[in-house]
Amino acid sequence: MIELVSTISKKILNMRKSLNILLIEDDTIEVMKFNRVLKTLNLNHKIIEANNGEDALSILKDKEILPNIIVLDLNMPKLNGIEFLSILKKDEVLKYIPSIILSTSNNHKDMLECYKIGIAGYILKPLKYEDYIDRIKNLLEYWSCNELISQ
């Protein structure tokens, strides 16, 4: 029985697809933490990093290789998360990329505004690293099993 469960678990893991993830985060430590979680969990996702919303729009403007999902912070210089999302959701191609907020802000007004714009999820960064690992693992497992619009 244990062998059957193990075999099924391995098959499920193999069915998950590798994601192209655009990570928009201005804090270098947070970027390192996100990448460390992927390494710790032995996940083979490709991370494209942008330091702020302006950099992210520059990456996305070519539309040659689009990310499967966008994970972004709210509080960033130049173009914050809400401003970035407002621009993204007006684009006829980019608006379909699932965007997930990963932020320390539990401000209800921010959350509501993000959902009005059309985000796919809002995750609060927990204080404990173990909790952070669990949230990122769940996030990536969920989106790895979804059928996504990508090129």
Residue pairs with C-beta under 8 A, 6 or more apart in sequence:
15 145
16 141
16 144
16 145
17 144
18 44
18 45
18 46
18 144
19 45
19 46
19 67
19 68
19 69
19 140
19 143
19 144
19 148
20 45
20 46
20 48
20 65
20 66
20 67
20 68
20 150
21 45
21 46
21 47
21 48
21 67
21 68
21 69
21 70
21 71
22 48
22 50
22 56
22 59
22 60
22 67
22 69
22 70
22 71
22 72
22 97
23 31
23 34
23 47
23 48
23 49
23 50
23 71
23 72
24 50
24 51
24 52
24 53
24 55
24 56
24 70
24 71
24 72
24 73
24 76
24 81
24 84
25 31
25 34
25 49
25 50
25 51
25 71
25 72
25 73
25 76
25 102
26 51
26 52
26 73
26 76
26 77
27 73
30 73
30 125
31 49
33 129
33 132
34 47
34 71
34 102
34 136
35 47
37 132
37 133
37 136
37 137
38 45
38 47
38 136
38 140
40 133
41 133
41 136
41 137
41 140
43 140
45 140
45 144
48 59
48 67
50 56
50 58
50 59
51 76
52 76
52 77
52 78
52 79
53 72
53 76
53 78
53 79
53 80
53 81
53 83
53 84
53 87
54 78
54 79
55 78
56 70
56 72
56 84
57 79
57 84
57 87
57 88
60 66
60 67
60 88
60 94
63 93
63 94
63 151
64 151
65 151
66 93
66 94
66 97
66 150
66 151
67 97
67 150
68 97
68 98
68 143
68 148
68 150
69 97
69 98
69 99
69 100
69 120
69 143
69 148
70 88
70 97
70 98
70 99
70 100
71 99
71 100
71 102
71 139
72 81
72 84
72 85
72 99
72 100
72 101
72 102
73 81
73 101
73 102
73 103
74 80
74 81
74 82
74 101
74 103
74 105
74 110
74 114
75 81
75 103
75 104
75 105
76 84
79 87
81 101
81 103
81 114
82 110
82 113
82 114
82 117
85 99
85 114
85 117
85 118
85 119
86 117
88 94
88 95
88 97
88 99
89 95
89 117
89 118
95 118
96 149
97 149
98 120
98 121
98 143
98 146
98 148
99 118
99 119
99 120
100 119
100 120
100 121
100 122
100 123
100 139
101 111
101 114
101 119
101 121
101 122
101 123
102 123
102 125
103 110
103 122
103 123
103 124
103 125
104 124
104 125
105 124
106 124
111 122
114 122
115 122
121 139
123 135
123 139
125 132
125 135
126 132
126 135
